[in-house]
Structure formats: C-alpha cells, structure tokens
Amino acid sequence: MGRARCPHAREASQFRLGARRSAGNGRAIAVGHVLAVVSQKGGVGKTTTVVNLGAAFARRGLRTLVVDADPQGAVRYGIALRKGHATVGFADYLAGTHTLKEVILPTALPWLRVMLAGSVSGDTSHEAYLQRFAGGELVDQLLAAARTRCDVVVVDTPPGLGPITRAVLRHSERVLIPLQCEPLALQTTPQILRGIQAMVTENAQLTLDGILLTMYEAGNAACERTVEYVRQHVPPNLVLDVIIPRTVAVADAFAAGQPVVIRDPADKAAQAYVNLATKLAERFPK
C-alpha cells in the first residue's frame, strides 16, 4: 500500500460535507432529501447499503422511499416486500403505463415504501429505459414529487457513472459512496470522485456525505491494509467513521428477502447500518 500521495486526495478535497440547505429567509427548506448511493464497480455492497439504510431510516420514524434506478432490479430481493406484491416500478412510470401512486409499494415497515426497477429488470435490452432516463424530465418530476411526500428518498443506481446515475445525481442533494475493503476497490475511487465532482457543475446542491467502507473482515490483512490506506490518504471528513462488517447474517437476510436491520437487529452489520442512518439523519436540515 505504500505512503505515496494518494490520487484520491485532490478530488476528495473539493467536496463539501453535510452542508445544510436553507431558504432565503434563513429557515430550513421543508422538503425531503434525495440520497443517491453510487459506486464505480458492482459487488461492493451498494444495494445492501440501500435497503438497510432505507429500513434504518424508517425505523427512526422517517418517511422513507427506496427507489431502484438500477435496471438489474436487485432491490426487490432484499427490501421486505409484502407477499403478492406488484412487479411494476420505475421503468413503468417512465414509460407512462403506470402512475406514481401505482408504482410505490408497501413493505413490512410502516414508514418504508419502495419503487422497484419494474419491467426493465426482465428485459434483455435496457435501451428504451436508458433513453427515457437520460431525458431527465420525468426523473426530475418523480423525485420532486417524492420529496414532497417523504423525509428521505434513497436511490440505488447502476455501477459506474453512466446516463442513469448522472440523471439521478442531477436531482439529488446528497451522495454516498460504498467502498469495499479490498485493494482493487481503491483503483476505482479516483474515477468516482472525479465523476461526482463533475456533476457538481450541473447540480451545485450536490453534497458528498462520505465514503462508506463495506465488507470489512477483522483479521483479514488485505481488508486492514485497505482501511489504513484510506484513512491515511483521503481527507478524514470524507470517510465515514462507520464501517460495515461482512457477516453471515447479511447474506442470510438478503436470501430471506429482508434487510438485516429487520431480520437480525443484533447483528454487527445491522447495528452499523443503524449507526450510519443516525449520523446521516443528524445532517439533515431540521
């Protein structure tokens, strides 16, 4: 890992952390917050973070909507949907075949609702979905409407900074970057930081809540070196002090179709997600 200057530092140092928004009269704006969860590569715990963070917000009494903008549609497997739920979602709203009310589905938690990816998750081609998403107008309308009804909207995005993720970031206030505790993940971090910084030119309200270290295994030398490297080379205010451990309970919960914060709240990963939700919620304007 060495101690050479990290290429992440220049990009990371340009971000604001947890900035508050206010109206011209100095009072906080009474709208919900759109939090995009993005990563440069898949398999870093992004969707797991989305569903568990959404559930943890809801357990705090925040009206929460989880939106699956990733055409792979993995949110549906772990969000605690009610039995016999519909399969429509974001893609169907964008296509104009369903209303917003029809694509927002209930879950096992009273304060948690979800919008699945919808019919696109079963398509062999995502081209039509990409075209509708890239247009941006309907995405803007959807997220704006959601913000008036919810305290927080958590959006799962596809890996990378393609047209879907960029469209979401244009209409988000906050962004969270999960980073798997493995050396390979470090190679993609400068890319995602540069990409998000570029998005700030299109959305001046976009705030980086931080890099979230995920899948940490105590005693694993590679994991520990990765954490040490990030702590030494990325500005400390951009790395969240909450670390999500890799646990069997997380995998078991996802297999059972539930967030681990619901299925096994005593699990270390569940507790970490609850702590993360608490820290992020404290940054929201009152």
Residue pairs with C-beta under 8 A, 6 or more apart in sequence:
1 183
1 225
1 226
1 228
1 229
3 232
5 233
6 229
6 232
6 233
6 234
7 190
8 186
8 189
8 190
8 193
8 233
8 234
9 233
9 234
9 235
11 190
11 193
11 194
11 197
12 193
12 211
12 234
12 235
12 238
13 235
13 238
14 197
15 193
15 196
15 197
15 200
15 207
15 208
15 238
16 207
16 208
17 207
17 208
17 209
17 210
17 237
17 238
18 207
18 209
18 283
19 207
20 28
20 283
20 285
21 28
21 29
21 173
21 205
21 285
22 28
22 29
22 285
23 29
28 285
28 286
29 285
31 147
31 148
32 63
32 146
32 147
32 148
32 149
32 150
32 151
32 152
32 153
33 147
33 151
33 152
33 153
33 173
33 174
33 284
34 143
34 146
34 147
34 152
34 153
34 155
34 171
34 172
34 173
34 174
35 53
35 152
35 153
35 154
35 155
35 172
35 173
35 174
35 175
35 176
35 209
35 280
36 155
36 157
36 165
36 168
36 169
36 172
36 174
36 175
36 176
37 46
37 49
37 50
37 53
37 154
37 155
37 156
37 157
37 175
37 176
37 177
37 178
38 46
38 157
38 161
38 165
38 168
38 169
38 175
38 176
38 177
38 192
38 196
39 46
39 159
39 177
39 178
39 179
39 188
39 192
40 159
40 160
40 161
40 188
40 189
40 191
40 192
40 195
41 159
41 160
41 185
41 188
42 159
43 180
44 178
44 179
44 180
44 185
44 214
44 215
45 178
45 180
45 214
45 215
45 244
46 156
46 157
46 159
46 178
47 70
47 74
47 75
47 78
47 156
48 78
48 214
48 250
48 254
49 176
49 178
49 212
49 214
49 244
49 273
50 66
50 68
50 75
50 154
50 155
50 156
51 66
51 75
51 78
51 79
51 254
51 259
52 259
52 260
52 261
52 269
52 270
52 273
53 154
53 176
53 273
53 276
53 277
53 280
54 64
54 65
54 66
54 79
54 112
54 114
54 154
54 259
55 64
55 79
55 80
55 109
55 112
55 259
55 261
55 262
55 273
56 259
56 261
56 273
56 274
56 276
56 277
56 278
57 64
57 111
57 112
57 151
57 152
57 154
57 277
57 281
58 64
58 109
58 110
58 111
58 112
59 109
59 111
59 261
59 274
59 277
60 277
60 278
60 281
61 111
62 111
62 151
62 152
62 281
63 111
63 149
63 150
63 151
63 152
64 111
64 112
64 113
64 150
64 151
64 152
64 153
64 154
65 104
65 112
65 113
65 114
65 115
65 146
65 149
65 150
65 152
65 153
65 154
66 75
66 79
66 112
66 113
66 114
66 115
66 153
66 154
66 155
66 156
67 90
67 114
67 115
67 142
67 143
67 146
67 153
67 154
67 155
67 156
68 74
68 75
68 76
68 89
68 90
68 114
68 115
68 116
68 117
68 156
69 90
69 117
69 133
69 155
69 156
69 157
69 158
69 164
69 165
69 168
70 117
70 156
70 157
70 158
70 164
71 91
71 117
71 120
71 121
71 123
71 126
71 129
71 158
71 164
72 117
72 121
72 158
73 89
73 116
73 117
73 118
73 120
73 121
74 156
75 114
75 116
75 117
75 156
76 87
76 114
76 116
76 117
76 121
77 254
77 257
78 253
78 254
78 257
78 258
78 259
79 107
79 112
79 114
79 257
79 259
80 107
80 108
80 109
80 112
80 257
80 258
80 259
80 262
81 105
81 107
81 108
81 114
81 257
82 105
82 106
82 107
82 108
85 105
85 106
86 102
86 103
86 105
87 116
87 118
87 119
88 97
88 98
88 102
88 103
88 116
88 118
88 119
89 103
89 115
89 116
89 117
89 118
89 119
89 120
89 121
90 103
90 115
90 116
90 117
90 118
90 120
90 142
91 117
91 118
91 119
91 120
91 121
91 129
91 132
92 98
92 102
92 103
92 118
92 119
93 99
93 100
93 103
93 115
93 118
93 138
93 142
94 129
94 132
94 133
94 138
94 139
95 119
95 128
95 132
100 142
100 145
100 146
103 115
103 116
103 118
104 113
104 114
104 115
105 113
105 114
105 115
105 116
106 113
107 113
107 114
108 258
108 262
109 262
113 150
120 126
120 129
123 129
130 162
130 163
130 164
132 138
133 139
133 163
133 164
133 167
134 163
134 164
134 167
136 167
136 170
136 171
139 167
139 168
139 170
139 171
140 170
140 171
143 153
143 155
143 168
143 171
143 172
144 171
146 153
147 153
151 284
152 281
152 284
155 168
155 172
157 164
157 165
157 168
158 164
158 165
161 191
161 192
161 195
161 196
161 199
166 199
169 175
169 196
169 199
169 202
169 203
169 206
170 199
170 202
170 203
171 203
172 203
172 206
173 205
173 206
173 207
174 206
174 207
174 208
174 209
174 280
175 196
175 206
175 207
175 208
175 209
176 209
176 210
176 212
176 280
177 189
177 192
177 193
177 196
177 208
177 210
177 211
177 212
178 211
178 212
178 214
178 244
179 185
179 186
179 189
179 211
179 212
179 213
179 214
179 230
180 214
180 215
181 213
181 214
181 215
181 216
181 217
181 220
181 222
181 223
181 226
181 227
181 243
182 215
182 222
182 223
182 226
183 222
183 225
183 226
185 226
186 226
186 229
186 230
189 211
189 234
196 206
196 208
199 206
200 206
208 238
209 240
209 280
209 283
210 237
210 238
210 239
210 240
211 230
211 234
211 238
211 239
211 240
212 240
212 242
212 244
212 276
213 226
213 227
213 230
213 239
213 240
213 243
213 244
214 243
214 244
214 246
215 223
215 244
215 245
215 246
216 223
216 227
216 243
216 244
216 245
216 246
217 223
217 245
217 246
218 224
218 245
227 243
230 239
231 239
240 276
240 279
242 272
242 275
242 276
242 279
243 272
244 269
244 272
244 273
244 276
245 268
245 269
245 272
246 269
247 260
247 267
247 268
247 269
249 260
249 263
249 264
249 267
249 269
249 270
250 260
250 267
250 269
252 260
252 263
252 264
253 259
253 260
253 262
253 263
253 264
254 260
256 263
259 273
260 267
260 269
260 270
260 273
261 270
261 273
261 274
264 270
265 271
265 274
